[in-house]
Amino acid sequence: MGKVAAKIKVMPQSPDIDLDALQERLETALSEGAKINGVEREEVAFGLVALYPTVIVPDGAGGTEGVEEAFSEVEGVESVNVENVGRI
């Protein structure tokens, strides 16, 4: 079975969110078999910074849906959007 790399945009609820702590919560929210392979940060507006983790998941049923659901349930996350997906 192959693997899929997905770049996901995670918007915090406010500019006051500790991004390092949010990144740690995202890493612990992942199910077994999925892992974060680097995180980029991009300023969006008015001090709000989006996180762009690249997540590696097994190429199985459901694709990135499990990751999206797990990330959306993390404290401090406003929204989760898949930006790019590719097989590796």
Secondary structure, 3 states (H helix, E strand, C coil): CCEEEEEEEEEECCCCCCHHHHHHHHHHHCCCCCEEEEEEEEEEECCEEEEEEEEEEECCCCCCHHHHHHHHCCCCEEEEEEEEEEEC
